[in-house]
Amino acid sequence: MNKDGGYFSTTIPLNTAKATTPGVHEPDVPSVQPTPLKRVVSGAALKELLAGGAGAQPKTPSREDTEFRAYSHSEIARDVATIKNSVVMHLTATFLRTPASMDSGHAYLASAFSVRDRLLQRWNLTNEYHDKINAKRVYYMSLEFLIGRTFDNALLALQLRDEYAKVLGDVGFRLEDIIDEERDAALGNGGLGRLAACYVDSMACMNYPGWGYGLRYRYGMFQQQIINGYQVEAPDCWLDSPNPWEFPRPDVTYPVKFYGHLVRDPEVPYRYKWESNVVYDAMAFDVPVPGYGTANVGNIRLWSCKTNGLFDLNKFNAGDYHGATGGQVAAQILTDVLYPNDNTNEGKELRLRQEYLFCSATLQDIIARFKRTGRPLTQLADMAAIQLNDTHPTLGIPELMRILIDDEGLTWDDAWSTTIKTFAFTNHTVLPEAMEKWPVPMLDKILPRHMGIIYDINLFFLQSVEERFPGDRELLRKISIIEESSPQQVRMAFLACVGSHRVNGVAAIHSDIIKQTIFSDFVRVQGEDKFINKTNGVAPRRWMNECNPDMSALITEAVGDRSWVTDLSKTRALEARVNDSDFRQRWWAAKQKNKQRLAEYILATTGIRVSSEALFDVQVKRIHEYKRQLMNILSVIYRYHCLKQMTPAERARELPRVVIFAGKAAAGYWVAKQVIKLINSVAEVVNNDEEIGDVLKVVFIPDYSVTAAENIIPASDISQHISTAGTEASGTSNMKFVLNGGIILGTVDGANIEIGEEVGEEQIFFFGCLAHEVADFRHYLRFHQPQPDPALQAAFDMIQRNTFGEAHLFQSLIDSVLRGGDVYLLSVDFPSYIEAHKAVENAYRQRDDWITKSILSVARMSKFSSDRSIQEYAEEVWNIEPAPVGSQCV
């Protein structure tokens, strides 16, 4: 049936009851309420609204002032005197400080605002130029942006670090101390958010017109505290102090609706008016992203939720204080916390509303910007490419359809064609249980129009499949966006596949696996060419140049200049220095200096004293069963068991090792939190055993963050990336560790495979079963309970003898291996894992060989720059060109 001929699913909820905020019908409140005035940014607009008008439009200049233009289009002078004047001005005028009343916090804020002045000027020039040339832009939608600190990164990008160090020295501070005043932005949690931050950095450095879009979380995910060995979540109040790196945009707000009901257009049967009295405002905050070695500045636009009815004065005066502020509270919680715990139905609804607020505001903003070009909306894909970073932004697909059909009047066919050409989708998981789904009744209640659009997307898609594969009902069931469960579920990854023109995995093995498993039916229906690979990468600016200055100086010496910072292939020059004894000695010294810095960081954050002479063995990442931190700590327990059986003389001959963990467990993930408890319980015993001393130390660094990673990663000797084969999509921390001269101990999984191919397998320690073997092992373990390896059993025995506290606390972890089917194959891989550790120790004792491994690894890692990733996306997915801001803009 013709899609524009009036057929629409009868399941669209035309009579859904309106949702209300608390206290709407209180008897002591006047029945006729004044209409809340929309947010305005000027007194003139407010005056017009109070008079009953629509609100005055801001007046534009009657002429252009040449001096203003000259100033705004000229680079701010880079000399120390100008910088000092700027910093002092902010100290006195912005923060009301005098030399007698300022401290390091004020010095940081004044310096940061001084740097921001430069970034915002370049930001204006960049966007003015891209508007002028009608550049096609890419919009990277991600629920997370783990950007870390900005101050030092911006100084390096602007190449003004020495100048600001001089100015701060003049007023009595060390630059390093001022850098430490900045708190990490709590806008992400793990690899997904860090990847997004690296990609926006690369877009800016490579002059691609591109913005990131996300949410501005007031409290982040949480601040991780360790109390009695347990993870305890506390709000991360990172916005309590002024944030110099965001620019509020009260002039950029969009209404976002929830709940309500639909009214069918009497003339166009597939068009609806969505009526709701629950409407919030999404307000923009812009975060400039400096490009290294270029005048271009990128942007991350973050949305913060406000409410139209900011405050109900009549309810307040009637004594209904809760009702008066109910709208404010309901709005603010949408952007309070990243990944609110969804173990409750209320938590699930909050997540869904959060994701829709993000998608709706972003799509409205993209459409508004596109309209300024004067082109018809059917040409949106010629000017905008939208990349979905995992499934969280997938509601953008039905939201764009709603805007194009209901608000802009496009036909279904034109709207659908435009949507598919605009969106591309990055999948980040191979685990079916991690695939995002939303219950149909919930989505139907909160977003009635979108549920109707999703039903019809699914219907028309299944009709097209039925035409090609007549009678194959099983195929239709497996490929349907709507899962026929109880209740029905909307499979968001499937919606993203249907509504995007490209779908990519993030490592070669991952892309192959998703084509063979979770998306195999889509490959059959839509063709293999739609499903491509784009291996992840990391930004060398932050993960080498900023966090490892001593190693970076050696690379610069080998290359001859700093061009490697934006062209990582030039690190190949290190291979010519691999036999230079003096260079090798300085390379080793740089690593030892980083280890000493980390030892001091560990002491400051945990109170544990470790020796920088030991082997630093690191596993830092989100705590999850498939990442197998449990296997790591069990190997530590076995090592402790072996050490306790030795004589003092034998222990003295052992290679000292510091085992370092860090990472957060999701607030509702009980098993992962028990793993953290076990790690800390083992650390408590081992670190206080005088017989063991420095031969073995165990450290859990709390509240893992970008700043913590910048201390940890350059100091690693060995880093562990030990997910069960076939479960890790890619990983990016593995890339960061190797780029900093560390060696990988890992499974044949994710990007480990490609890293091994690039650096050479003699520079990596692989172990464990292979991805194609996993299913057979799981099947066997489901129906059998083989005797565990003696080393693994020894670790279990120590736990069950109450060595690390009451054994019952950890019995569930043991049972997951011995009696729970061992889904992540710890018992299968443990023997080869122990052997791999022995190989690491033997190699580390051969210092000359280890230094060679370290240098060659860095030299051969250019593939894993995010610059390479972005260039591939730009050429093969987004079809955009670099647009450098040149002298013509000044």
Salt bridges, closest charged atoms under 4 A:
GLU64 OE2 - ARG69 NE 3.97
GLU75 OE2 - ARG122 NH2 2.93
ASP103 OD1 - HIS106 ND1 2.97
ASP117 OD2 - HIS90 NE2 2.79
GLU128 OE1 - HIS73 NE2 2.65
ASP131 OD1 - ARG137 NH2 2.85
ASP152 OD1 - ARG161 NE 2.76
ASP170 OD2 - LYS84 NZ 3.68
ASP170 OD1 - LYS166 NZ 3.08
GLU176 OE1 - ARG174 NH2 3.62
ASP177 OD1 - ARG174 NH1 2.93
ASP180 OD1 - ARG149 NH1 3.16
ASP184 OD1 - ARG149 NE 3.89
ASP201 OD1 - ARG541 NH2 2.65
GLU233 OE2 - LYS673 NZ 2.90
ASP236 OD1 - ARG183 NH2 2.76
GLU246 OE2 - ARG216 NH2 2.82
ASP251 OD1 - ARG249 NE 3.45
GLU275 OE1 - HIS261 NE2 3.05
GLU275 OE2 - LYS273 NZ 3.85
ASP281 OD2 - ARG39 NH1 3.22
ASP286 OD2 - ARG249 NH1 2.84
ASP286 OD1 - ARG301 NE 2.68
ASP342 OD2 - ARG351 NH1 3.69
GLU349 OE2 - LYS445 NZ 2.60
ASP365 OD2 - ARG301 NH1 2.93
ASP365 OD2 - ARG369 NH2 2.94
GLU399 OE2 - ARG402 NH2 2.92
GLU399 OE1 - HIS450 NE2 2.63
ASP406 OD2 - ARG449 NE 2.62
ASP407 OD2 - ARG402 NH1 3.37
GLU408 OE2 - LYS371 NZ 2.60
ASP472 OD2 - ARG524 NH2 3.44
GLU474 OE2 - ARG477 NH2 2.43
GLU483 OE2 - LYS437 NZ 2.73
GLU483 OE2 - ARG491 NH1 3.67
ASP521 OD1 - LYS478 NZ 3.67
GLU528 OE2 - LYS515 NZ 3.38
GLU546 OE2 - ARG542 NH1 3.77
ASP550 OD2 - LYS593 NZ 3.26
GLU557 OE2 - ARG577 NH2 2.89
GLU557 OE1 - ARG586 NH1 2.79
GLU575 OE2 - ARG572 NH1 2.50
GLU575 OE2 - ARG860 NE 3.22
ASP580 OD2 - ARG577 NE 3.32
ASP582 OD2 - ARG586 NE 3.06
ASP617 OD2 - ARG657 NH1 2.64
ASP689 OD2 - LYS644 NZ 2.87
GLU691 OE1 - LYS644 NZ 2.82
ASP703 OD1 - LYS664 NZ 3.28
GLU710 OE2 - ARG542 NH1 2.73
ASP717 OD2 - LYS595 NZ 2.70
GLU728 OE1 - LYS627 NZ 2.87
GLU754 OE1 - LYS863 NZ 2.81
GLU806 OE1 - HIS808 NE2 2.58
ASP815 OD1 - ARG819 NH1 2.76
ASP829 OD2 - ARG628 NH2 2.84
GLU835 OE2 - LYS838 NZ 3.30
GLU841 OE2 - ARG639 NH1 2.53
GLU841 OE2 - ARG657 NH2 3.12
ASP848 OD1 - ARG584 NH2 3.93
ASP867 OD2 - ARG541 NH1 2.79
GLU872 OE1 - ARG868 NH1 3.34
GLU876 OE1 - LYS534 NZ 2.83
